């Protein structure tokens, strides 16, 4: 499913942004934009993660309706 693939690539981007933030902090750079860099993939990562979390429950609801009609 394409949402799962997007979620995987967003998690890689988020991980790289966090690593860049840690490296910047250890080098004592005062670049606030590096800290906010992790928020760019985090917001869609949250949306896709919530969708993937709810997907099994939404699928079950459709199965219950079809079983009740039988």
mmCIF file of the N, C-alpha and C atoms, coordinates in Angstrom:
data_MODEL
# 
_entry.id   MODEL 
# 
loop_
_atom_site.group_PDB 
_atom_site.id 
_atom_site.type_symbol 
_atom_site.label_atom_id 
_atom_site.label_alt_id 
_atom_site.label_comp_id 
_atom_site.label_asym_id 
_atom_site.label_entity_id 
_atom_site.label_seq_id 
_atom_site.pdbx_PDB_ins_code 
_atom_site.Cartn_x 
_atom_site.Cartn_y 
_atom_site.Cartn_z 
_atom_site.occupancy 
_atom_site.B_iso_or_equiv 
_atom_site.pdbx_formal_charge 
_atom_site.auth_seq_id 
_atom_site.auth_comp_id 
_atom_site.auth_asym_id 
_atom_site.auth_atom_id 
_atom_site.pdbx_PDB_model_num 
ATOM 1   N N  . UNK A 1 1  ? 0.846   -1.180  0.000  1.00 0.00 ? 1  UNK A N  1 
ATOM 2   C CA . UNK A 1 1  ? 0.000   0.000   0.000  1.00 0.00 ? 1  UNK A CA 1 
ATOM 3   C C  . UNK A 1 1  ? 0.892   1.245   0.000  1.00 0.00 ? 1  UNK A C  1 
ATOM 4   N N  . UNK A 1 2  ? 0.476   2.263   -0.692 1.00 0.00 ? 2  UNK A N  1 
ATOM 5   C CA . UNK A 1 2  ? 1.319   3.436   -0.855 1.00 0.00 ? 2  UNK A CA 1 
ATOM 6   C C  . UNK A 1 2  ? 1.468   4.240   0.433  1.00 0.00 ? 2  UNK A C  1 
ATOM 7   N N  . UNK A 1 3  ? 0.500   4.205   1.319  1.00 0.00 ? 3  UNK A N  1 
ATOM 8   C CA . UNK A 1 3  ? 0.607   4.943   2.588  1.00 0.00 ? 3  UNK A CA 1 
ATOM 9   C C  . UNK A 1 3  ? 1.719   4.345   3.440  1.00 0.00 ? 3  UNK A C  1 
ATOM 10  N N  . UNK A 1 4  ? 1.826   3.035   3.441  1.00 0.00 ? 4  UNK A N  1 
ATOM 11  C CA . UNK A 1 4  ? 2.874   2.361   4.215  1.00 0.00 ? 4  UNK A CA 1 
ATOM 12  C C  . UNK A 1 4  ? 4.259   2.732   3.696  1.00 0.00 ? 4  UNK A C  1 
ATOM 13  N N  . UNK A 1 5  ? 4.405   2.806   2.366  1.00 0.00 ? 5  UNK A N  1 
ATOM 14  C CA . UNK A 1 5  ? 5.695   3.165   1.779  1.00 0.00 ? 5  UNK A CA 1 
ATOM 15  C C  . UNK A 1 5  ? 6.058   4.618   2.094  1.00 0.00 ? 5  UNK A C  1 
ATOM 16  N N  . UNK A 1 6  ? 5.089   5.513   2.023  1.00 0.00 ? 6  UNK A N  1 
ATOM 17  C CA . UNK A 1 6  ? 5.323   6.916   2.385  1.00 0.00 ? 6  UNK A CA 1 
ATOM 18  C C  . UNK A 1 6  ? 5.728   7.011   3.848  1.00 0.00 ? 6  UNK A C  1 
ATOM 19  N N  . UNK A 1 7  ? 5.056   6.245   4.699  1.00 0.00 ? 7  UNK A N  1 
ATOM 20  C CA . UNK A 1 7  ? 5.366   6.257   6.129  1.00 0.00 ? 7  UNK A CA 1 
ATOM 21  C C  . UNK A 1 7  ? 6.807   5.802   6.377  1.00 0.00 ? 7  UNK A C  1 
ATOM 22  N N  . UNK A 1 8  ? 7.250   4.793   5.644  1.00 0.00 ? 8  UNK A N  1 
ATOM 23  C CA . UNK A 1 8  ? 8.627   4.314   5.812  1.00 0.00 ? 8  UNK A CA 1 
ATOM 24  C C  . UNK A 1 8  ? 9.634   5.379   5.409  1.00 0.00 ? 8  UNK A C  1 
ATOM 25  N N  . UNK A 1 9  ? 9.401   6.035   4.264  1.00 0.00 ? 9  UNK A N  1 
ATOM 26  C CA . UNK A 1 9  ? 10.343  7.057   3.810  1.00 0.00 ? 9  UNK A CA 1 
ATOM 27  C C  . UNK A 1 9  ? 10.327  8.279   4.736  1.00 0.00 ? 9  UNK A C  1 
ATOM 28  N N  . UNK A 1 10 ? 9.174   8.621   5.262  1.00 0.00 ? 10 UNK A N  1 
ATOM 29  C CA . UNK A 1 10 ? 9.105   9.722   6.220  1.00 0.00 ? 10 UNK A CA 1 
ATOM 30  C C  . UNK A 1 10 ? 9.854   9.388   7.502  1.00 0.00 ? 10 UNK A C  1 
ATOM 31  N N  . UNK A 1 11 ? 9.793   8.142   7.926  1.00 0.00 ? 11 UNK A N  1 
ATOM 32  C CA . UNK A 1 11 ? 10.523  7.760   9.141  1.00 0.00 ? 11 UNK A CA 1 
ATOM 33  C C  . UNK A 1 11 ? 12.032  7.841   8.917  1.00 0.00 ? 11 UNK A C  1 
ATOM 34  N N  . UNK A 1 12 ? 12.492  7.521   7.707  1.00 0.00 ? 12 UNK A N  1 
ATOM 35  C CA . UNK A 1 12 ? 13.917  7.659   7.408  1.00 0.00 ? 12 UNK A CA 1 
ATOM 36  C C  . UNK A 1 12 ? 14.314  9.133   7.426  1.00 0.00 ? 12 UNK A C  1 
ATOM 37  N N  . UNK A 1 13 ? 13.483  9.988   6.829  1.00 0.00 ? 13 UNK A N  1 
ATOM 38  C CA . UNK A 1 13 ? 13.775  11.426  6.819  1.00 0.00 ? 13 UNK A CA 1 
ATOM 39  C C  . UNK A 1 13 ? 13.777  11.991  8.242  1.00 0.00 ? 13 UNK A C  1 
ATOM 40  N N  . UNK A 1 14 ? 12.836  11.551  9.075  1.00 0.00 ? 14 UNK A N  1 
ATOM 41  C CA . UNK A 1 14 ? 12.778  12.012  10.451 1.00 0.00 ? 14 UNK A CA 1 
ATOM 42  C C  . UNK A 1 14 ? 14.014  11.572  11.230 1.00 0.00 ? 14 UNK A C  1 
ATOM 43  N N  . UNK A 1 15 ? 14.444  10.337  11.019 1.00 0.00 ? 15 UNK A N  1 
ATOM 44  C CA . UNK A 1 15 ? 15.636  9.830   11.701 1.00 0.00 ? 15 UNK A CA 1 
ATOM 45  C C  . UNK A 1 15 ? 16.871  10.630  11.309 1.00 0.00 ? 15 UNK A C  1 
ATOM 46  N N  . UNK A 1 16 ? 17.005  10.928  10.027 1.00 0.00 ? 16 UNK A N  1 
ATOM 47  C CA . UNK A 1 16 ? 18.146  11.725  9.573  1.00 0.00 ? 16 UNK A CA 1 
ATOM 48  C C  . UNK A 1 16 ? 18.109  13.143  10.144 1.00 0.00 ? 16 UNK A C  1 
ATOM 49  N N  . UNK A 1 17 ? 16.922  13.721  10.251 1.00 0.00 ? 17 UNK A N  1 
ATOM 50  C CA . UNK A 1 17 ? 16.800  15.057  10.829 1.00 0.00 ? 17 UNK A CA 1 
ATOM 51  C C  . UNK A 1 17 ? 17.162  15.058  12.306 1.00 0.00 ? 17 UNK A C  1 
ATOM 52  N N  . UNK A 1 18 ? 16.780  14.016  13.024 1.00 0.00 ? 18 UNK A N  1 
ATOM 53  C CA . UNK A 1 18 ? 17.132  13.918  14.449 1.00 0.00 ? 18 UNK A CA 1 
ATOM 54  C C  . UNK A 1 18 ? 18.639  13.740  14.609 1.00 0.00 ? 18 UNK A C  1 
ATOM 55  N N  . UNK A 1 19 ? 19.249  12.925  13.753 1.00 0.00 ? 19 UNK A N  1 
ATOM 56  C CA . UNK A 1 19 ? 20.703  12.746  13.811 1.00 0.00 ? 19 UNK A CA 1 
ATOM 57  C C  . UNK A 1 19 ? 21.410  14.058  13.520 1.00 0.00 ? 19 UNK A C  1 
ATOM 58  N N  . UNK A 1 20 ? 20.923  14.814  12.533 1.00 0.00 ? 20 UNK A N  1 
ATOM 59  C CA . UNK A 1 20 ? 21.511  16.121  12.230 1.00 0.00 ? 20 UNK A CA 1 
ATOM 60  C C  . UNK A 1 20 ? 21.373  17.068  13.411 1.00 0.00 ? 20 UNK A C  1 
ATOM 61  N N  . UNK A 1 21 ? 20.257  17.001  14.108 1.00 0.00 ? 21 UNK A N  1 
ATOM 62  C CA . UNK A 1 21 ? 20.045  17.837  15.287 1.00 0.00 ? 21 UNK A CA 1 
ATOM 63  C C  . UNK A 1 21 ? 21.021  17.461  16.404 1.00 0.00 ? 21 UNK A C  1 
ATOM 64  N N  . UNK A 1 22 ? 21.236  16.172  16.610 1.00 0.00 ? 22 UNK A N  1 
ATOM 65  C CA . UNK A 1 22 ? 22.165  15.720  17.655 1.00 0.00 ? 22 UNK A CA 1 
ATOM 66  C C  . UNK A 1 22 ? 23.590  16.146  17.321 1.00 0.00 ? 22 UNK A C  1 
ATOM 67  N N  . UNK A 1 23 ? 23.973  16.004  16.056 1.00 0.00 ? 23 UNK A N  1 
ATOM 68  C CA . UNK A 1 23 ? 25.316  16.422  15.639 1.00 0.00 ? 23 UNK A CA 1 
ATOM 69  C C  . UNK A 1 23 ? 25.493  17.919  15.829 1.00 0.00 ? 23 UNK A C  1 
ATOM 70  N N  . UNK A 1 24 ? 24.480  18.710  15.482 1.00 0.00 ? 24 UNK A N  1 
ATOM 71  C CA . UNK A 1 24 ? 24.559  20.157  15.656 1.00 0.00 ? 24 UNK A CA 1 
ATOM 72  C C  . UNK A 1 24 ? 24.662  20.544  17.126 1.00 0.00 ? 24 UNK A C  1 
ATOM 73  N N  . UNK A 1 25 ? 23.965  19.794  17.979 1.00 0.00 ? 25 UNK A N  1 
ATOM 74  C CA . UNK A 1 25 ? 24.040  20.103  19.413 1.00 0.00 ? 25 UNK A CA 1 
ATOM 75  C C  . UNK A 1 25 ? 25.403  19.753  19.987 1.00 0.00 ? 25 UNK A C  1 
ATOM 76  N N  . UNK A 1 26 ? 25.998  18.659  19.522 1.00 0.00 ? 26 UNK A N  1 
ATOM 77  C CA . UNK A 1 26 ? 27.313  18.291  20.034 1.00 0.00 ? 26 UNK A CA 1 
ATOM 78  C C  . UNK A 1 26 ? 28.397  19.253  19.539 1.00 0.00 ? 26 UNK A C  1 
ATOM 79  N N  . UNK A 1 27 ? 28.181  19.835  18.355 1.00 0.00 ? 27 UNK A N  1 
ATOM 80  C CA . UNK A 1 27 ? 29.125  20.819  17.836 1.00 0.00 ? 27 UNK A CA 1 
ATOM 81  C C  . UNK A 1 27 ? 28.829  22.214  18.381 1.00 0.00 ? 27 UNK A C  1 
ATOM 82  N N  . UNK A 1 28 ? 27.806  22.314  19.197 1.00 0.00 ? 28 UNK A N  1 
ATOM 83  C CA . UNK A 1 28 ? 27.368  23.545  19.841 1.00 0.00 ? 28 UNK A CA 1 
ATOM 84  C C  . UNK A 1 28 ? 27.059  24.643  18.833 1.00 0.00 ? 28 UNK A C  1 
ATOM 85  N N  . UNK A 1 29 ? 26.406  24.241  17.756 1.00 0.00 ? 29 UNK A N  1 
ATOM 86  C CA . UNK A 1 29 ? 25.942  25.210  16.768 1.00 0.00 ? 29 UNK A CA 1 
ATOM 87  C C  . UNK A 1 29 ? 24.624  25.806  17.251 1.00 0.00 ? 29 UNK A C  1 
ATOM 88  N N  . UNK A 1 30 ? 24.471  27.105  17.054 1.00 0.00 ? 30 UNK A N  1 
ATOM 89  C CA . UNK A 1 30 ? 23.245  27.768  17.474 1.00 0.00 ? 30 UNK A CA 1 
ATOM 90  C C  . UNK A 1 30 ? 22.354  27.999  16.256 1.00 0.00 ? 30 UNK A C  1 
ATOM 91  N N  . UNK A 1 31 ? 21.937  26.898  15.651 1.00 0.00 ? 31 UNK A N  1 
ATOM 92  C CA . UNK A 1 31 ? 21.062  26.979  14.489 1.00 0.00 ? 31 UNK A CA 1 
ATOM 93  C C  . UNK A 1 31 ? 19.711  26.388  14.869 1.00 0.00 ? 31 UNK A C  1 
ATOM 94  N N  . UNK A 1 32 ? 18.756  27.236  15.159 1.00 0.00 ? 32 UNK A N  1 
ATOM 95  C CA . UNK A 1 32 ? 17.437  26.774  15.597 1.00 0.00 ? 32 UNK A CA 1 
ATOM 96  C C  . UNK A 1 32 ? 16.704  26.056  14.472 1.00 0.00 ? 32 UNK A C  1 
ATOM 97  N N  . UNK A 1 33 ? 17.014  26.384  13.238 1.00 0.00 ? 33 UNK A N  1 
ATOM 98  C CA . UNK A 1 33 ? 16.301  25.765  12.117 1.00 0.00 ? 33 UNK A CA 1 
ATOM 99  C C  . UNK A 1 33 ? 16.585  24.265  12.032 1.00 0.00 ? 33 UNK A C  1 
ATOM 100 N N  . UNK A 1 34 ? 17.735  23.833  12.552 1.00 0.00 ? 34 UNK A N  1 
ATOM 101 C CA . UNK A 1 34 ? 18.035  22.396  12.534 1.00 0.00 ? 34 UNK A CA 1 
ATOM 102 C C  . UNK A 1 34 ? 17.089  21.657  13.481 1.00 0.00 ? 34 UNK A C  1 
ATOM 103 N N  . UNK A 1 35 ? 16.758  22.290  14.585 1.00 0.00 ? 35 UNK A N  1 
ATOM 104 C CA . UNK A 1 35 ? 15.802  21.687  15.515 1.00 0.00 ? 35 UNK A CA 1 
ATOM 105 C C  . UNK A 1 35 ? 14.415  21.575  14.912 1.00 0.00 ? 35 UNK A C  1 
ATOM 106 N N  . UNK A 1 36 ? 14.028  22.582  14.147 1.00 0.00 ? 36 UNK A N  1 
ATOM 107 C CA . UNK A 1 36 ? 12.714  22.557  13.502 1.00 0.00 ? 36 UNK A CA 1 
ATOM 108 C C  . UNK A 1 36 ? 12.698  21.671  12.263 1.00 0.00 ? 36 UNK A C  1 
ATOM 109 N N  . UNK A 1 37 ? 13.871  21.279  11.794 1.00 0.00 ? 37 UNK A N  1 
ATOM 110 C CA . UNK A 1 37 ? 13.968  20.428  10.610 1.00 0.00 ? 37 UNK A CA 1 
ATOM 111 C C  . UNK A 1 37 ? 13.286  19.081  10.844 1.00 0.00 ? 37 UNK A C  1 
ATOM 112 N N  . UNK A 1 38 ? 13.318  18.599  12.056 1.00 0.00 ? 38 UNK A N  1 
ATOM 113 C CA . UNK A 1 38 ? 12.692  17.310  12.368 1.00 0.00 ? 38 UNK A CA 1 
ATOM 114 C C  . UNK A 1 38 ? 11.169  17.393  12.346 1.00 0.00 ? 38 UNK A C  1 
ATOM 115 N N  . UNK A 1 39 ? 10.611  18.580  12.479 1.00 0.00 ? 39 UNK A N  1 
ATOM 116 C CA . UNK A 1 39 ? 9.154   18.722  12.476 1.00 0.00 ? 39 UNK A CA 1 
ATOM 117 C C  . UNK A 1 39 ? 8.561   18.566  11.085 1.00 0.00 ? 39 UNK A C  1 
ATOM 118 N N  . UNK A 1 40 ? 9.365   18.826  10.050 1.00 0.00 ? 40 UNK A N  1 
ATOM 119 C CA . UNK A 1 40 ? 8.840   18.741  8.682  1.00 0.00 ? 40 UNK A CA 1 
ATOM 120 C C  . UNK A 1 40 ? 8.352   17.327  8.365  1.00 0.00 ? 40 UNK A C  1 
ATOM 121 N N  . UNK A 1 41 ? 9.155   16.272  8.569  1.00 0.00 ? 41 UNK A N  1 
ATOM 122 C CA . UNK A 1 41 ? 8.610   14.936  8.302  1.00 0.00 ? 41 UNK A CA 1 
ATOM 123 C C  . UNK A 1 41 ? 7.756   14.385  9.450  1.00 0.00 ? 41 UNK A C  1 
ATOM 124 N N  . UNK A 1 42 ? 7.859   14.996  10.631 1.00 0.00 ? 42 UNK A N  1 
ATOM 125 C CA . UNK A 1 42 ? 7.135   14.458  11.780 1.00 0.00 ? 42 UNK A CA 1 
ATOM 126 C C  . UNK A 1 42 ? 5.623   14.630  11.650 1.00 0.00 ? 42 UNK A C  1 
ATOM 127 N N  . UNK A 1 43 ? 5.185   15.734  11.103 1.00 0.00 ? 43 UNK A N  1 
ATOM 128 C CA . UNK A 1 43 ? 3.744   15.998  10.999 1.00 0.00 ? 43 UNK A CA 1 
ATOM 129 C C  . UNK A 1 43 ? 3.063   15.021  10.036 1.00 0.00 ? 43 UNK A C  1 
ATOM 130 N N  . UNK A 1 44 ? 3.573   14.832  8.798  1.00 0.00 ? 44 UNK A N  1 
ATOM 131 C CA . UNK A 1 44 ? 2.930   13.803  7.965  1.00 0.00 ? 44 UNK A CA 1 
ATOM 132 C C  . UNK A 1 44 ? 3.176   12.385  8.480  1.00 0.00 ? 44 UNK A C  1 
ATOM 133 N N  . UNK A 1 45 ? 4.283   12.175  9.212  1.00 0.00 ? 45 UNK A N  1 
ATOM 134 C CA . UNK A 1 45 ? 4.540   10.870  9.803  1.00 0.00 ? 45 UNK A CA 1 
ATOM 135 C C  . UNK A 1 45 ? 3.468   10.543  10.835 1.00 0.00 ? 45 UNK A C  1 
ATOM 136 N N  . UNK A 1 46 ? 3.053   11.532  11.582 1.00 0.00 ? 46 UNK A N  1 
ATOM 137 C CA . UNK A 1 46 ? 1.969   11.352  12.550 1.00 0.00 ? 46 UNK A CA 1 
ATOM 138 C C  . UNK A 1 46 ? 0.663   11.006  11.852 1.00 0.00 ? 46 UNK A C  1 
ATOM 139 N N  . UNK A 1 47 ? 0.366   11.700  10.773 1.00 0.00 ? 47 UNK A N  1 
ATOM 140 C CA . UNK A 1 47 ? -0.886  11.461  10.053 1.00 0.00 ? 47 UNK A CA 1 
ATOM 141 C C  . UNK A 1 47 ? -0.913  10.058  9.439  1.00 0.00 ? 47 UNK A C  1 
ATOM 142 N N  . UNK A 1 48 ? 0.174   9.661   8.793  1.00 0.00 ? 48 UNK A N  1 
ATOM 143 C CA . UNK A 1 48 ? 0.195   8.328   8.184  1.00 0.00 ? 48 UNK A CA 1 
ATOM 144 C C  . UNK A 1 48 ? 0.219   7.241   9.247  1.00 0.00 ? 48 UNK A C  1 
ATOM 145 N N  . UNK A 1 49 ? 0.895   7.504   10.362 1.00 0.00 ? 49 UNK A N  1 
ATOM 146 C CA . UNK A 1 49 ? 0.931   6.527   11.449 1.00 0.00 ? 49 UNK A CA 1 
ATOM 147 C C  . UNK A 1 49 ? -0.431  6.310   12.076 1.00 0.00 ? 49 UNK A C  1 
ATOM 148 N N  . UNK A 1 50 ? -1.168  7.387   12.265 1.00 0.00 ? 50 UNK A N  1 
ATOM 149 C CA . UNK A 1 50 ? -2.526  7.247   12.815 1.00 0.00 ? 50 UNK A CA 1 
ATOM 150 C C  . UNK A 1 50 ? -3.441  6.511   11.849 1.00 0.00 ? 50 UNK A C  1 
ATOM 151 N N  . UNK A 1 51 ? -3.271  6.768   10.555 1.00 0.00 ? 51 UNK A N  1 
ATOM 152 C CA . UNK A 1 51 ? -4.072  6.054   9.562  1.00 0.00 ? 51 UNK A CA 1 
ATOM 153 C C  . UNK A 1 51 ? -3.750  4.562   9.581  1.00 0.00 ? 51 UNK A C  1 
ATOM 154 N N  . UNK A 1 52 ? -2.457  4.233   9.609  1.00 0.00 ? 52 UNK A N  1 
ATOM 155 C CA . UNK A 1 52 ? -2.066  2.825   9.620  1.00 0.00 ? 52 UNK A CA 1 
ATOM 156 C C  . UNK A 1 52 ? -2.494  2.139   10.915 1.00 0.00 ? 52 UNK A C  1 
ATOM 157 N N  . UNK A 1 53 ? -2.516  2.886   12.011 1.00 0.00 ? 53 UNK A N  1 
ATOM 158 C CA . UNK A 1 53 ? -2.974  2.330   13.278 1.00 0.00 ? 53 UNK A CA 1 
ATOM 159 C C  . UNK A 1 53 ? -4.463  2.012   13.234 1.00 0.00 ? 53 UNK A C  1 
ATOM 160 N N  . UNK A 1 54 ? -5.238  2.884   12.622 1.00 0.00 ? 54 UNK A N  1 
ATOM 161 C CA . UNK A 1 54 ? -6.692  2.710   12.592 1.00 0.00 ? 54 UNK A CA 1 
ATOM 162 C C  . UNK A 1 54 ? -7.148  1.748   11.503 1.00 0.00 ? 54 UNK A C  1 
ATOM 163 N N  . UNK A 1 55 ? -6.294  1.446   10.555 1.00 0.00 ? 55 UNK A N  1 
ATOM 164 C CA . UNK A 1 55 ? -6.684  0.626   9.409  1.00 0.00 ? 55 UNK A CA 1 
ATOM 165 C C  . UNK A 1 55 ? -7.251  -0.742  9.790  1.00 0.00 ? 55 UNK A C  1 
ATOM 166 N N  . UNK A 1 56 ? -6.649  -1.494  10.701 1.00 0.00 ? 56 UNK A N  1 
ATOM 167 C CA . UNK A 1 56 ? -7.252  -2.800  11.054 1.00 0.00 ? 56 UNK A CA 1 
ATOM 168 C C  . UNK A 1 56 ? -8.623  -2.667  11.705 1.00 0.00 ? 56 UNK A C  1 
ATOM 169 N N  . UNK A 1 57 ? -8.810  -1.612  12.484 1.00 0.00 ? 57 UNK A N  1 
ATOM 170 C CA . UNK A 1 57 ? -10.098 -1.424  13.148 1.00 0.00 ? 57 UNK A CA 1 
ATOM 171 C C  . UNK A 1 57 ? -11.174 -1.024  12.153 1.00 0.00 ? 57 UNK A C  1 
ATOM 172 N N  . UNK A 1 58 ? -10.807 -0.241  11.158 1.00 0.00 ? 58 UNK A N  1 
ATOM 173 C CA . UNK A 1 58 ? -11.764 0.139   10.123 1.00 0.00 ? 58 UNK A CA 1 
ATOM 174 C C  . UNK A 1 58 ? -12.128 -1.060  9.262  1.00 0.00 ? 58 UNK A C  1 
ATOM 175 N N  . UNK A 1 59 ? -11.178 -1.945  9.029  1.00 0.00 ? 59 UNK A N  1 
ATOM 176 C CA . UNK A 1 59 ? -11.448 -3.152  8.247  1.00 0.00 ? 59 UNK A CA 1 
ATOM 177 C C  . UNK A 1 59 ? -12.369 -4.102  8.973  1.00 0.00 ? 59 UNK A C  1 
ATOM 178 N N  . UNK A 1 60 ? -12.194 -4.204  10.282 1.00 0.00 ? 60 UNK A N  1 
ATOM 179 C CA . UNK A 1 60 ? -13.043 -5.096  11.084 1.00 0.00 ? 60 UNK A CA 1 
ATOM 180 C C  . UNK A 1 60 ? -14.484 -4.619  11.089 1.00 0.00 ? 60 UNK A C  1 
ATOM 181 N N  . UNK A 1 61 ? -14.673 -3.322  11.107 1.00 0.00 ? 61 UNK A N  1 
ATOM 182 C CA . UNK A 1 61 ? -16.020 -2.779  11.139 1.00 0.00 ? 61 UNK A CA 1 
ATOM 183 C C  . UNK A 1 61 ? -16.788 -3.177  9.887  1.00 0.00 ? 61 UNK A C  1 
ATOM 184 N N  . UNK A 1 62 ? -16.128 -3.180  8.740  1.00 0.00 ? 62 UNK A N  1 
ATOM 185 C CA . UNK A 1 62 ? -16.779 -3.594  7.499  1.00 0.00 ? 62 UNK A CA 1 
ATOM 186 C C  . UNK A 1 62 ? -17.084 -5.072  7.504  1.00 0.00 ? 62 UNK A C  1 
ATOM 187 N N  . UNK A 1 63 ? -16.233 -5.888  8.114  1.00 0.00 ? 63 UNK A N  1 
ATOM 188 C CA . UNK A 1 63 ? -16.474 -7.320  8.192  1.00 0.00 ? 63 UNK A CA 1 
ATOM 189 C C  . UNK A 1 63 ? -17.673 -7.626  9.094  1.00 0.00 ? 63 UNK A C  1 
ATOM 190 N N  . UNK A 1 64 ? -17.821 -6.882  10.152 1.00 0.00 ? 64 UNK A N  1 
ATOM 191 C CA . UNK A 1 64 ? -18.942 -7.109  11.077 1.00 0.00 ? 64 UNK A CA 1 
ATOM 192 C C  . UNK A 1 64 ? -20.266 -6.815  10.396 1.00 0.00 ? 64 UNK A C  1 
ATOM 193 N N  . UNK A 1 65 ? -20.288 -5.784  9.558  1.00 0.00 ? 65 UNK A N  1 
ATOM 194 C CA . UNK A 1 65 ? -21.532 -5.465  8.852  1.00 0.00 ? 65 UNK A CA 1 
ATOM 195 C C  . UNK A 1 65 ? -21.883 -6.538  7.830  1.00 0.00 ? 65 UNK A C  1 
ATOM 196 N N  . UNK A 1 66 ? -20.885 -7.077  7.159  1.00 0.00 ? 66 UNK A N  1 
ATOM 197 C CA . UNK A 1 66 ? -21.168 -8.107  6.153  1.00 0.00 ? 66 UNK A CA 1 
ATOM 198 C C  . UNK A 1 66 ? -21.596 -9.417  6.807  1.00 0.00 ? 66 UNK A C  1 
ATOM 199 N N  . UNK A 1 67 ? -21.062 -9.720  7.996  1.00 0.00 ? 67 UNK A N  1 
ATOM 200 C CA . UNK A 1 67 ? -21.462 -10.937 8.710  1.00 0.00 ? 67 UNK A CA 1 
ATOM 201 C C  . UNK A 1 67 ? -22.892 -10.796 9.249  1.00 0.00 ? 67 UNK A C  1 
ATOM 202 N N  . UNK A 1 68 ? -23.267 -9.594  9.659  1.00 0.00 ? 68 UNK A N  1 
ATOM 203 C CA . UNK A 1 68 ? -24.590 -9.388  10.212 1.00 0.00 ? 68 UNK A CA 1 
ATOM 204 C C  . UNK A 1 68 ? -25.665 -9.520  9.128  1.00 0.00 ? 68 UNK A C  1 
ATOM 205 N N  . UNK A 1 69 ? -25.314 -9.200  7.903  1.00 0.00 ? 69 UNK A N  1 
ATOM 206 C CA . UNK A 1 69 ? -26.272 -9.282  6.792  1.00 0.00 ? 69 UNK A CA 1 
ATOM 207 C C  . UNK A 1 69 ? -26.463 -10.718 6.334  1.00 0.00 ? 69 UNK A C  1 
ATOM 208 N N  . UNK A 1 70 ? -25.502 -11.588 6.601  1.00 0.00 ? 70 UNK A N  1 
ATOM 209 C CA . UNK A 1 70 ? -25.601 -12.981 6.122  1.00 0.00 ? 70 UNK A CA 1 
ATOM 210 C C  . UNK A 1 70 ? -26.588 -13.801 6.904  1.00 0.00 ? 70 UNK A C  1 
# 
